[in-house]
Amino acid sequence: MKRTTLIIALTLVLLLAVAAPAFAVSGADGAGRTFGQVHADHAQAGMLGAGMNPGMHNGFAGWHLSH
């Protein structure tokens, strides 16, 4: 019984880990476009450098609209 419960629990954890990216917020709400526009504006204004660059947010995935 314990072994079966452990196998079922581990299977559920594995399924959730594999399925989690599918439930992540997509760029369909326009956030990806906003991310690109914000950084394009910064680049055009000469504001990108060591202190500010798109990579510091780990790309779009680590960026929030409230930024």
N, C-alpha and C positions, 0 to 999 in steps of 0.2 A: 504494500500500500504506500509506504513512504517513498519507495523508488519511483513508482508510477506518478505520484504527486510531484516529485522533483522533476521528472522528465516533462510533465505537462507544464509546470511553471517555467522551466528553461525554454521550452518551445514557444510559449507565449511571449517571453522576454525577447527572444530572437525575432519573432514575427513583428513585434512592436518596433524593434530597432531597425528592421528592414523597411517597414512601412512608414516610419516617422517622416522621412523626407517627402513622401507623397502628400502628407497633411500640412506641410509647411506653407506659409503664406507665399503665394505666387506673385509675379509681377503684373498680373492681370488687372490689378487695381490702379495701375499707372505709377506705382512707386518706383519701378525700374526706370521709367522715363524721367521722373523727377530726380533720381540719383544721377543719371547721366547729365541732365541739364544743370544741376547744381555744380557738378565738377567741370562741366564745359564753361560755365560762367566764371568759376574760379580760375581756370586756365587762361581764359581770355583777359582776365583782369590782372594776370601775373601773380596770383595768390598761391600757386602750387609750389611746393618746395619741401624741404626736410620737415617742416612743422605741419604741413597740410598736404596730404596727397590721398588719392582714392584708396590706395592699399592700406592705409592706416585703419580703415574700417573693415578690413578683410573683404573688400569688394561689396557688392550689393547685399550679400547675405548678412553682413554685420552692420548694415546701415539702417537707421531709423528715420522715418519722415520728420520726426520732431527735431532732428539735428539742425 
